[in-house]
Amino acid sequence: MSEIFVLLVPYLVLASHVLLIFLVLVVLGRNSWGKQIYEFINKNAFLIGFLIALGAMLGSLFYSEVIGFEACVLCWWQRAFLYPLVLVFGAGFWYKKNWLFSLAAFLALAALIVGGYQEISNLTGASVLTCTDAEGACSKIFVKEFGYITIPVMSVTVALYVLVVVWIKKSAGWRIRKN
């Protein structure tokens, strides 16, 4: 199963990048062709955010605990910002508090900055931070598919998805619709 996971995830990430571009277009076309998708995401933003965050958390734990990829210092910082999103969106789903979207945006933006920094460091080979993990895990690239999909790129992708969900909610005026 581990081998299938390692082979399948980059394809899912690639497909999710296409979907992410589509979702940005949906926001831009929310008053015309993208209205139904936009309204669906707006209506279900807490649940969608929860599923995104839960998937990211389980995926990162699978990579480190089952497959055995060592999580570096930067990976742990990304996790520190992304893991609480499960609780933030779960609480939002339960309590329907709009201020939780602001918290989610802050956490996602912080994860985006750390993940982006790690990916740039990996690409350029230059980092202002030293890694204290064994064997320099901060610069070790465990996954690299399609020339750009790495674990930090996966983290950045999750952060971008969360930010798009928050953007949709914000652009809808933070309305929470109850059925």
C-alpha positions in Angstrom: 0.0 0.0 0.0 2.9 2.4 0.7 4.2 2.1 -2.8 0.8 2.8 -4.2 0.5 5.9 -2.0 3.9 7.2 -3.0 3.0 6.7 -6.7 -0.5 8.0 -6.6 -0.2 11.2 -4.5 1.9 13.2 -7.0 -0.8 12.5 -9.7 -3.5 13.6 -7.2 -1.5 16.8 -6.4 -1.1 17.5 -10.2 -4.8 17.1 -10.7 -5.4 19.3 -7.6 -3.3 22.1 -9.2 -5.6 22.0 -12.2 -8.6 22.1 -9.9 -7.1 25.0 -7.9 -6.7 27.1 -11.1 -10.3 26.2 -11.9 -11.5 27.3 -8.5 -9.7 30.7 -8.9 -11.6 31.0 -12.2 -14.8 30.1 -10.4 -14.3 33.0 -8.0 -13.6 35.3 -10.8 -16.7 34.0 -12.7 -18.9 33.9 -9.6 -21.5 36.2 -11.1 -21.9 34.2 -14.3 -20.9 30.7 -15.2 -19.2 29.8 -11.8 -22.2 30.8 -9.6 -23.4 27.3 -8.7 -19.9 26.0 -7.8 -19.1 29.2 -5.9 -22.3 29.0 -3.9 -21.7 25.3 -3.1 -18.2 26.1 -1.7 -19.5 29.2 0.1 -22.3 27.1 1.7 -20.0 24.2 2.6 -16.8 26.1 3.4 -16.2 24.8 6.9 -16.7 21.1 5.7 -14.5 21.6 2.7 -11.8 23.2 4.7 -12.0 20.5 7.3 -11.7 17.7 4.7 -8.7 19.5 3.1 -6.9 19.9 6.4 -7.7 16.4 7.5 -6.4 14.9 4.3 -3.2 17.0 4.6 -2.7 15.9 8.2 -3.3 12.2 7.4 -1.1 12.4 4.3 1.8 14.0 6.1 1.5 11.5 9.0 1.4 8.6 6.5 4.6 9.9 4.8 6.5 10.2 8.1 5.0 7.4 10.3 4.2 4.7 7.7 6.6 5.3 4.8 9.4 6.6 7.1 10.2 10.0 5.5 11.9 12.0 8.3 10.1 15.3 9.0 12.6 18.2 9.2 12.3 21.4 11.2 10.6 23.3 8.4 8.2 20.3 7.9 7.3 20.5 11.6 6.6 24.2 11.3 4.4 23.6 8.3 2.6 21.0 10.3 2.3 23.3 13.3 0.3 25.7 11.1 -1.7 23.2 9.1 -2.7 20.6 11.7 -4.7 23.1 13.8 -6.8 23.8 10.7 -8.6 20.5 11.4 -9.8 21.8 14.7 -10.4 25.3 13.4 -12.6 24.1 10.5 -14.2 21.4 12.7 -15.1 24.0 15.3 -16.4 26.3 12.5 -18.5 23.4 11.1 -20.0 22.9 14.6 -20.3 26.5 15.9 -20.6 28.5 12.6 -18.3 31.3 13.8 -17.0 33.4 10.9 -14.0 34.7 12.8 -12.5 31.2 12.4 -12.0 31.9 8.7 -9.6 34.7 9.7 -7.7 32.3 11.9 -7.6 29.7 9.1 -6.3 32.3 6.7 -3.5 33.3 9.2 -2.5 29.7 9.7 -2.6 28.9 6.0 -0.6 32.0 5.1 2.1 31.1 7.7 2.2 27.5 6.3 2.4 28.9 2.7 5.4 31.1 3.7 7.3 28.3 5.4 6.5 25.8 2.6 7.4 28.3 0.0 10.7 29.1 1.7 11.6 25.4 2.0 10.8 24.8 -1.7 12.9 27.9 -2.8 15.7 26.6 -0.5 15.5 23.2 -2.1 15.5 24.6 -5.6 18.4 27.1 -5.1 20.4 25.1 -2.5 20.7 28.2 -0.4 19.1 28.6 3.0 19.5 31.1 5.8 18.4 28.5 8.3 20.4 25.5 9.4 18.7 22.1 9.8 19.3 20.3 13.0 17.7 17.1 12.0 19.8 14.0 11.2 21.3 13.8 7.7 20.2 17.4 6.7 16.5 16.4 6.3 15.5 20.0 5.5 17.3 19.8 2.2 16.6 16.2 1.5 14.0 15.8 -1.3 11.9 12.6 -0.7 9.5 13.1 -3.5 10.0 15.0 -6.8 7.5 14.2 -9.6 6.7 16.1 -12.8 9.8 18.2 -12.2 8.2 20.3 -9.4 5.9 18.3 -7.0 7.7 17.8 -3.7 6.4 17.5 -0.2 6.8 21.3 0.4 4.8 21.9 -2.8 2.1 19.6 -1.4 2.0 21.8 1.8 1.9 25.0 -0.3 -1.0 23.4 -2.3 -3.0 22.7 0.9 -2.4 26.3 2.1 -3.5 27.7 -1.2 -6.7 25.6 -1.1 -7.5 26.9 2.4 -6.9 30.4 1.2 -9.2 30.0 -1.8 -11.9 28.6 0.5 -11.5 31.6 2.8 -11.4 33.9 -0.2 -14.7 32.5 -1.4 -16.2 32.9 2.0 -14.9 36.5 2.4 -16.0 37.5 -1.1 -19.5 36.2 -0.2 -19.5 38.6 2.7 -18.9 35.9 5.4 -22.4 34.7 5.0 -23.2 31.4 6.6 -26.3 29.9 5.1 -28.3 27.5 7.2 -30.6 25.0 5.5 
